């Protein structure tokens, strides 16, 4: 678990007089036109060298081709290590039949048990994962009418789309609303003296099966495998406390929240979990089920093997991408990708994020369009509990250190008002890459972490 920087976002210094502010100016880089809001970097003339052609996927099916001298590419990580699963439904069923340090799921239930599947909205191929779980339960002692699915998804019915109609019609599907007080119940008081609340369906269940997404511990805003249950299905006040920029500003704060999540899930009595390791786009690399601590340990090893990369040093330019459909093109993933790229770029360098992001900025990001210094912005963001507060705080921190460019589906005015450089096309990304003497390519950056040998 890692904060925004070595010293946290509180290390933002007083703003110099020449700090850039959005101005909608147009900067010309050789033969490409990229709108930005900072002083233009001088064009670099790279010495003659053999050209390396690399392709970086982003969005649903788009890609950007980058041709740069071989000597300029410090690292090229377009995909994770490992092959995506061909049949995630079968993989889920197999994991439940042979879990880690726990009896098979079919032996952990008795007829008549109410079984609640708590599905993290970030789970890739969620419908396939749910189908695998349901089929495994039906092969045991459960009836379809015993199964309840709870999610924060605004359209939770998509989670049952791969099930037969006669099964789907008997399963209850619930959308969790953290502000619906009548749907919440008190469980206990934590060691820190905070009230622990869950959706009542979880408190009343005989068996709770959390279904979540594994990430690297060093990733931004990752509170461990228990966070897909708590605070996700808790009350609004708790959720907002976890997503405060202050929570992710240091390892200590993140560790405390991870411990709080683990305590809450333990008090709930949920010891069994199912977690998936994400692959490129919407694919799955691994499925793990069993004792929560055993799954966390094995999941950490698998994610490190797949998603932790190393480069000999930081680069002047990092081109990073976010793959996947609209459900992956979010400001949460924007902040994760920016965080990963920021750990690979030199001070004064540039980051290009290739996305299909189309959702408008939330209330915290909109604060970045207001007049005022970065110190004033950070002071306001520390008190912000909006869903995009972490993304806003990270962007304020990083845009002072490096230039950040965004290829997306957002209008140029929106991008520039955030203090980002607007990139209109993949051609501009390719041309921009020629202006730097060193480059790192990082695909699916929302999942990846890059370490450098010189740090």
N, C-alpha and C positions, 0 to 999 in steps of 0.2 A: 504494500500500500504506500503510495507516494503522493505528497502534496504538489502544489503547483510548481514549486522550485525548491532548491536546496534550503532556502530560508523561509519558504511559504510566501503567499501573496502579500503578507503584511510588509514585505521588503520593498514594495514599490517606493521609489524615491521621489523627492519633489520634482515637479515637472519643469524642465528647462524652457526657456523662452521660445525656442524654435521648435517645440514639440509639434508634430503634425496634427492637424485636425481635418476632418472631412471637408473637401473643397471642390469635389467633382472635376478636378483638373484631369487632363489626359496626358499620360506619359508615353513616350514612344521608345520602344526597345527595338533598335535596328528596323526590321521590316514588319514588326507587329505593333498593334495599338492596344494597350492595356490601360484601362482607367484606374487610377489609384489616387491616394490622398497623402502622399509623402514625397520627399525629395527623390528624384530619379537616381537609381544606381548607375554608375558609369558602365558603358558597354565593355565587356571583356573580349579581347581577341585571343581565342584559344590557339595554341600551336597545332600544326598539322599532325594528325594522328589517325589511326585506324578507327572507324566509326562503329559504335556498338548500337544495335537497334533493340530497344526494349519496349514492351507493351504492358500497360497497366490498366486493368479492368476497373470500371466503376459503375455504379448504378445497376440497373436491371441487366443490361446487355451492352453497354457502351464501353469503349476503350480509348486510350490515348497512346499514340506511338511517340517514342522519344528517341531521337538519334543524336548521340553525343559521343565524343572521343572515348575510347576504352579507358584511357588514363584518368578521365574525369569521374567515372562511376566508382564510388567507394563501396557501394553495396546495392544489390538489386534483389528485393524480396517481394515479388509479385503475388505469391501465394504462400500459405503455411506449409509446413512439412506434413505429409500424410495424405491419404486419399479419402474423399468423402464417402460415406456409407451409401451403398446402392439401395438398401432396403431398411430405412430407419424404423419402420413398423416392427419388422422382425427383430431388429437389434434391441429395441425397447423391451419386447416380450422376453427375449433371451436374458437381458440384464435383470429383469424382475424374477426370473426363474433361478438365476445363479448370482445373487447379490453378494456384495462384499461384507463379510463378517456379520451376516444377518440371515435368518431363515427366509426361504422364498416367500414372496408376497402372498402367494396363494395359501400359505400355511399361517399367515399372520392375521387372517380374517376368519370370521365364522358367519354362517348364514344370518342375515338380518342386520349385520353391521352397516351403519351409514358411513360410506367412504367418500371423503372429499378430496378432489384433485385441485390443488392450488397452483395455478399455472402462471408463471412469470410471463409478462407480455413480450419479453425479449427472446423467448425460446424460438430458435429457428425450426421451420417445418412443424409448427406446433400441432397442426391437425394430425400429422402422421404420428407424432409422439403420443398424443392423446389416444389415437386409435390403438397403438401398441399396448398402452396401459389398460384400456378398456377390455380389449380381447384377452389379455392375460388374466384380468380379474374375473371375467365371465367364464374362463376355463377353470377357475377355482370355485369358491363358494358364493360369489356375488351374483346378484341379479342386476339387470340394467337399472331398475327402479331404486336400487340402493346407492347409486352413484350420483354425486353432485359435483359439478365443475364450477369453480369460482375463479374469476380473472378480473383484471382492471381494463381489459380490452373493451372498447366501446361497441364492438360487434362480436361478442363472445360466441355466437352461434357458429362462427367460422371454425372454431376449435373442434366441432363435431362433424364437420363436412365430409369426412372420409368414412363415417359410420353408416351402416345400413339404416334405413328409415325406421324400421321396427325397433332398433336399439336406440337411435337418436331421440325418438319421440318419448322414451321413458326416462331419459337422463335430464335432471334439472341443471340449468345453466344460469349462473348468477354473475352480475357485474358488481364489483365492489365499489362503493362510493364512500370514501373516507370521511365525508362531511355529513353522512346520514347517521346521526347519533343513535336513532332507534335500532339501527342494524348492528351496532357495536356493543360489546360487553367487556366488563372488567375481568381480568384474569388474576393479576397480582401486582405487587409493587417491586420494582427492581432494586438491586443493591445500591444504585445511585439515588433511590427515592423517587423514581419516575413511575407513573402508572402505566401498566402494560395492558393494552386493549387490542382485541381482535374482532373480526367479523363474527357474529354469533354462530354462523354455520360451522365455523372452525372450532368454536368452543363446545358445540353440541355434538360434534362428530365422534364416532367410535374410532375411526382411522383417518389420519390426515396424511396425504402424500404430496409434499412439495415437489414441484417440477420446475427446475431452474436452469440457468445458463452459467457455465463455468467461465471464469476470466482469470487473468494473471493477477496475483496479489499486488504487483507494482502498478496496475492500471488505475486510472482515475475513477474515483467514487465507487470502488468495489469494496463491499463490506462482507464478503464471504458468501458461502452457499446459503446461509440462513436468511440473508437479506431479501431473497425472493418470497419469503413468508412474513418476515418482520424486518422493516416496517411496512412492506408493500400492502399487507392486509390489516393494517392498524388504522388509527385515527389520523386526521389531517395534521394536527399539531405535531405528532411524532414524525410523520413523513417529512414535514417541512423542516424539522430540526435536523434530520439526516441529510437533507439536500442543501443545507446552508453552506455557503462558501467557506465558512470557518471550520466546518467539519472536515473538509478535504484539504485544508491548508497545511496540515502536518501529519506525519506518520502517527503521532501520539493520539490525535483526535480521531483519526480513522480507525485506529486499533480499539479505542474505547467504544466506538459505535459498533464495530464488529463483535466485540464481547457482549454488548447489550443485546444485539440480535441473537447471538448464540444462547444467552440466558433466557430470553423470551421464548424461543422455540423449545428449549429444554423444559421450561415450566409448562408449556402447552402439552408436553408429552410426545412431541413428534421426533422420533429418533431415526426414522427411515427417510431416505430422500432419493430422488431421481434427478440426475443432472446430465446435461449434454454439453460436449465441447464443440463450439461452433467451428464451421469451416468457411471457405469463401462463399460469397453471396449468401444464400439462405440454406447452405448445406450443413451437415453434421459430420464431425470426425469420429466422435466416440460417444457412447452412452454408458453411464455408470449408475448403479443403484446399490442401496445397502445402508449400512451404518453411516450416519452423517459424517463422523470424523474420518472414517476410512475412505469415504468418497471424496472428502475434501483433500486428503493427503494424496490419493491417486490422481485426482483431477488436477492438482497443482503440478504433478510430474508431467501429465499429458499436455497440459496447456503450455508449460515451459518448453517441451520438446517441439510443439507445433508452432508457437507464436513468439517465442523469445529469440530475437536476432542479435547479431553482433557485427559492428563495423569497426575498422581500424581507427577511425576518428570521426569527429563531426564534419559535416559538409556545409558548403556555402549555400546549397539549395537542397531542400527535401521536397519531393513530389509524393504526396500521399493520397490514397483513394479510400472511398467508402463504397463497398459493393452492396448489392441487394435492392429490393423493391422499396416502395414508399414507407413500409414499416421500419426499414433500416435507415432511411434518409431523415434523421431527426437531429435536433440540436444537441441531444445527449451524445449521439455518436459523433457529431461535429466536435464536441469538446474532447471526447476520448481520442479522436484522430489528431486533433491539434496538439493535445498533450503528448501523444507518442511522437509526433513529428518534432515537437519543440525540444525533445531530449536528444535529437539527432542533428540539429542545425546549430551552426556557429552564431555567436552574437553578431548582429549586423547582417546576417544572411536572410534567406527568404524561404517561405513555406508556401507551396501550392497545394490546395485541397481540391481534389477532383470528385465532385458529388453530383447527385440529382436532387439536392435539397430544395424543397419547394414550399415548406411550411413557413409562415411569416415569423419573425422574431417575437418572443414573448415579452412580458413587461420588464424583466430585468435587462434583456438585450436592448430594449427600446431606450433605456436610460443612457446608453452609450451615444445616442444621437443628440443628447442635450449638451449645452455649453458647460464648460467647467473643466477643471484639471483632472488628471487621472487619480490624484489623491482624493479629490472630492467624490469622484465616481466610486472608488473603492470603499470609502466611508459609507456611502449609500448602499452599496451592494452587500456589505457585511450584515446589514439589517434585513436584507431581502430574502424572502423565502419562496420566491417564484420557482417554477420548475426549471427555468433556464438560468437561475442565478449563478450556478457553477460555471456554465459556459460563458456568461458575461464577465465574471471575475477573471477567468483564465484568459479571455481575449484581451482584457485591459492589460494584464500582466505581460502577455507575449507580444502584443503589438508595439510595446515600448522597446522591446529587445530585438525583434526581427520584423521583416515585412511579411504580411500574410495575404495571400491571394486566394480567391474563391471562384471555382467554376461550379455553377449551380443552375437551378431553374428560377432563381430570384431575379427581380429587376435590378438593373445597375444602381438605381438610386438607393435601394434598400441595402445593398452590399456596401456601397461607398459610405453611407451614413453610419455604418458600424465601424468605420476605420479600416475596412478591408479593400484590397485591390480587386476590381471586377475583371474577370476573365470571360471573354465572350465565347471562345471555342477551344477545341483541343489543338487546333493549329497554333493558337497563341501560347498554349502550354509548351508545345514542342519548340517554338521559337524562343520563348523565354529561357528554356533550359540551356540554350547555347550561350547565354550570357555569363555563365558561372564556371569556374575552374574545377569544382568538385560537386558531386551530386549523389544523393541517396534516393532510391525508389522504394516506397513502402506501400504495398497493397493491403487492403482490408485493415487500415491503420486503427480502426476502432477496437480491434482485438489485439493488436500487436504491441510489443514493447521492444525497443532497440537500445542496447547497451554499447558503449564504445570502449575499446581496449585502453584508451588513454585516460579513462576516468575511473 
